[in-house]
Structure formats: C-alpha cells, structure tokens
Amino acid sequence: MFEMPSRSGSKAIAALVTVIFLSMPHSAWSFEELPQDSGYSSEQAPSVIQGSSFLNFSEPISENSIINASWFAEITVLESYGTGLLGNRSLGLLGQIDSEIGDSDGWVDSDEASAFAEIVASARNWTDGQLGGCCSVDYSPMEATEGVLVIVTPPEEGPVNRTNGSWGWIEMANLSGETDHRTMRLVDLPRVGAMVEEVPMRVGLPDGWEVKYSPMFEIIGGDPNGFTVNRSMAPVAFDIRITIGQNGPPTISASRFPNTEIYSTLDISSSFSAACSDNPLETPSINWSVSREGLEVAAYESHWIEVTPSELGFSHGETMTVKATCYDFHGATTDWTDSTIVDGIAPVWQGTISVDGANERVLDPDEGVIEVLAGSLLEFEINSSDGSTLPIFLEMFTNLSEGWRQFGNTIQTFQFTAIQGAGVNGADMSISDRHKARNPTEILVALVVTDDAGNSVMDEWTVRVMDSNPPTVIPRLFLESTEVELDDGAHEGDNLSLDLSHSYDDLDAIVDVTWSVWVNDDEVQLGEGWSVSDPITLPPMPMGPNEIRVNATDSKGNGLSETVQLMVLPMRGAQISVLEASLSQGSGPDGLATLSVVVQNDGSSNAFARVCLSDVCGRWTEQSFSATLETGPAQETIEFQFEADEANIEELYLHWDSASASTYGHIPIEVSIEEEGGSQTLLVGLIAITAMASMGYYLTKVKKPE
C-alpha cells in the first residue's frame, strides 16, 4: 500500500498517520508520545539518517500460540546520502534520480520524484519481518500478512546541486507470528546495515512481561517492559537477540552485623545491608521496616541502615524485627526478615594474675600499671559470666607485636612473656646511641569481654617491664691498631689492648655501668678517669691458654662476667739464641777443632742456622726449626770443624735465616785456646753466650735484601 503526498500536504500526512496508527491494536505509547520518547536528536547523534521505530507487543503472550504486534517506523534521510535502490550511489540521491530515472538535465522534476517514491514504496512493502528490518520471534520471522502501509515523502523539485534537503517515509503494519513451547521468548532484531536499522527501535511488552537477557545489553536502555535498542551501535553485523519473559519477584540478599545468633545489643548499633537483583534494566528499590513487638517504629529506604534499639525506644528483653522489602518495576516484592531479642545487660568478669607461676593475686581492673621484671611470664586467669546466660567471647590484645591477640570462651588463661621492646639499647644502634639511657618498655594490655548479643566491656593495663638484664659485653682485642680475631690467638710479646666501646646496657647509660677486667686472675688497673671508650692495655701473657674476664654491672645490680679464652702462641718471627758451645777433646793450636753449638729458636717462624769462621761456613741445618705451642722453643745442635791455628779465634759467628719471617742475622762466638801444664785447652766465650741468653748479646737482625 503506497501514498505519495505533496509537500504542502505534510500536515494532512501527520493526521493520517495518527489515525491509522491509533486504529491498530492497543499500544503502550500514543503516537504523540513517540517522538519525545525515542526519536533521534541531532544533538545526541548527528546522522544523515534520523527517525525512530516501534515494535509493540500489546496482547498477552503464551506458549505454542499466535503472537501479535504492531510496527511503526519514521525515517528521514538527507538528500546528499545515496541509496542502494539506484545505481551510482556516490552521486547522492538527487544525482541518482536525475541520471538513473530522469533525463540528466541537472534538475529533479515532480515525475522523477514520484517515480523514486514508487520504488521506495515497493521496496518497503515487505511481508517477512526479518527481511523488512523488524524482527523474528522464537526463530521465526514476524509477518505483515495484510501488507505494510508506506507513506513516502520524496525530494522536492529543484536542482541536483542543492544541499540540506531531505526525504523519507513512514511505514506501519500489523504483525503476527508463532511462539514455541518454551516459557521464555526469543526476539531477534536484524542488523545488516539497512536504513531502518540506523534509528533507535523502541520495544513494548505486555503487562507483566520484561526483558530478561541479551548479550548486547550495552546498546539497550529504558524500562524492563519498554526498552530502546540502538541497533546502529552494534559492534558486529549480526542479529541482536533479546530474551523476554514474564516478570518474577526480585531476589534479595541481606545481612546483619554483628551477626549474632538471636540477640541484639540495646545501646550498640547494628548495621543491616541488602542487595536486590532483577533484570539488567532495573535496580529494585529497598524499603526497611523496624518493628517492636509487631508495631512499626521506623522505616527507611536505602541499601544500608544502622539501628540502635535504645534510640527507637526498645528495652531489655523486647523483640526487634527488621524487614527489608525489594520492589521491582512491576510492583512485585520480596522480603527478608530478621528478629532478635534486645539484650541490655553487659557481661562481667573476675580474674587473677601471676608472675612466673607464683605470687598469684586478684587482677584489679583499676590497677592501671603492673610492674614486672624483664623476662617474666605473666598469666591472666579470666572467668566471665552473663546475666542473660549468653555465650561469652574473651579476647586479649597487646602491642607486643603487630596483630598480637589471644582469645577464648567464658574461662580462659592468657599469657605472654614481658620483654624489653625495640625502644631499648641494642647492637643494631650506633655506638653513641646505644650508650644512652632509655625508658623501660611499657606493654599495653586490653581485655575485651563480649556476650553473644554484642554487649562488651573492656579493661586496660600498662605492664611496665623493669630492668633485670645485665649489660651486654662485646670485647674486642687489638694489636697496635689492628683488631685481632680471638680465634686466631696472639703471640708472646704482643702489645695487646682491650676495647669495650661496643658494649651497652639495655636501659642504663654506659657511664652508669661498673667495669672490671682480669687477666689470669690478676686484676687490670683501669686507672683514674677511665671510660668505656678508652682502650685497656693488657699485661704480657705467657705462651699457652690465657683467660681474660670482663665484669660489668648496671645500676640495678644486674651483672655479667664475660670470659674470653685467648691462646698465646710463641713469639712472632725468628728469635735465635746460642745456649751452649763446646770443643771436641784434643783440640788445640795448629790442629783440627770441632765446635758444637746448641742454638734455640723461641719464635714461631721457621729458621735455618750454620756456623761460619770468617768467610768459611759450615752447612745449614738440614731442617728448619721453630717454637711451637705444643713443644715450646726448638733447639738444634750444629757442628763445625776448622783449623785452630791461633790461640784466639776471631770472626767466628752463628748465621741464621728465616724465609717465612723475611729476616736473617748472625751471633758472634768468642773462643780461645790456652796451654796449661803441658796440655792445651780451648776456651769458649761463655760470657758472650750467657749474655746472649739474657738478651744482652750482640745480635744483628736485618731484612733480607730483595
């Protein structure tokens, strides 16, 4: 069915459309309302195609039955936009009409416009709703069995090169289809790029029906039973499927906090929260009602409320009922109800405290400060009760560490060890900081007693940790300015000093600590004005195990004796001396003499030795020799033969060499031969040897030349 009005009769067309549309089965909207509700505005979406379309299911929908609907579309298109109904679309509509229908004279006359209107009317006179750009239901196209009324408004007469003109059409039809056996209906809206798809499409459903689901909800808006689909915004060219069904009541999920069993606290607020869900196009409203013994005393509209029974006039023992009601778009409701007995009696407790399992006494809530020695084990025995005979939950909190908490029910023993905390002196501090005075640690303790209704009492104490720890002694041993590892030991003759500057007391300033130092049971005098920052010169220590003991006592009398075991090794380097020298029997002038020399090394470095007469030398000892901790000084006997041709033998030396110590030297030996009573005797310079043994001998020790 086709009509083509003149431009001057546009008002008559509007009146005609109104009469025809209102003569269709009852719709959810009147014709006058359609443009306001769902039309495209140039401000919202500038486009060459504007208008709106409407699909209205006005009659009840049931399974396996005929389904009826009404269809209406109003489309306006700019003349500059070409149509696929004619060739050369890039010319724009006026160029297409002039070249494809007209005489290509650059002018569109009335005959050419009428011819184009007939083409449009023919193209839009569809029967298959899917092909016509409307819809399918339950996989079957809705059909316009009586045809489609199409009213075309063609372009005005005039030149082809004009701008800002428009044309369009209105179409309407009664549609019918068939539903299948399911309770839900599937509505498919085509999206293939037709002009009618470029405008918003409003879908109306019968009373009690609503949209349930669509994978393209992002392009759907409006109410559950009257919604708009913006097909032009679909991301893909594919059917837009929408599931519709009869309305059901919304679902509700609600909770109360604190989540006690059947009791609420009289003077403490309880919070209630609820969430309602329905179809994706609506958020149901939530109403709350608070009743006392069946009589409403308060009402709210919110997702969350807070209720304090005493503020609403409740008394101990009364029943409080809180009801949340969800209302959906259709007026369907779902309720959630919570009833509790109001409890206004707080629990009570009594308890004892003991330290290290002794001296148990009553724990006084008003005691405030509890003083104990560091390292003490505190035990709190708590016994609780409730006037309403409710279960009781016990908790103890402290600041011993983050999150420290112990808990139990009705009767419980809480315990912890009182230690000095992070605010006292420690080895992690700098030397100057660890030498300062500190306050004792204070541990905050809170006992919380809560009944099952939520009534609670809390009592607090401060546990002051008193000083019971001795100073921390950190001895360091130095040779000159170099620190000596205690495990490495020292050597005889080392000039050792003891450093105590790294030591500290947990609470006292270092100047308030008393010190004494003992070496092998002999006290070392510290001297007047000595401080812990001053090094302590240690006396010489013999080879072998030695004991250094440091005693430190703080101002509270807490003392510590720190013992250091130090192994003293033989002297450093090679320490060579001649103990004895003798000649063999029968030696005399002008004869062969054999000199035996006993040499000793008191040092820990290996050395070789030999005897030389002037530049004639004997052989080096076959093995190097040195003192050890186990055997003490090492001795070697060296024999040297020489021609004794003078009574006094000069330039006789003991030569020695220590590669490990990088030193060497020589010791002069004086000998003489005397004749007495017809016999000859060789005298050895024992005076020199004796002097050497007492470190008064002439000894040259030099570094080996490089």
Secondary structure, 3 states (H helix, E strand, C coil): CEECCCHHHHHHHHHHHHHHHHCCCCCCCCHHHHHHHHCCCCCCCCCCEEEEEEEECCCCCCCCCEEEEEEEEEEEEECCCCCCCCCCHHHHHHHHHHHHHCCCCCEECHHHHHHHHHHHHHHHCCCECCCCCCCEECCEECECCCCCEEEEECCCCEECCCCCCEEEEEEEEEEEEECCCCCCEEEEECCCCCHHHHCCEEEECCCCEEEEECCCHHHEEEECCEEEECHHHCCCCCCEEEEEEECCCCEEEEEEECCCCCEEECCCCEEEEEEEECCCCCCCEEEEEEEECCEEEEEEECCEEEECHHHHCCCCCCEEEEEEEEECCCCCEEEEEEEEEEECCCCEEEEEEEECCEEEEECCCCCCEEEEECCEEEEEEEEEECCCCCCEEEEEEECCCCCCEEEEECEEEEEEEECCCCCCCCCCCCHHHHCCCCCCCEEEEEEEEEECCCCEEEEEEEEEEECCCCCECCCEEEECCEEECHHHCEECCCCEEEECCCCECCCCCHHHCEEEEEECCEEECCCCCCCCCCCEECCCCCCEEEEEEEEEECCCCCEEEEEEEEEEECECCCCEEEEEEEECCCCCCCEEEEEEEEEEECECCCEEEEEEECCEECCCCCCCECCECCCECEEEEEEEEEEECCCEECCEEEEEEECCCCEEEEEECCEEEEEECCEEEEEECHHHHHHHHCCCCCCEEEECCC
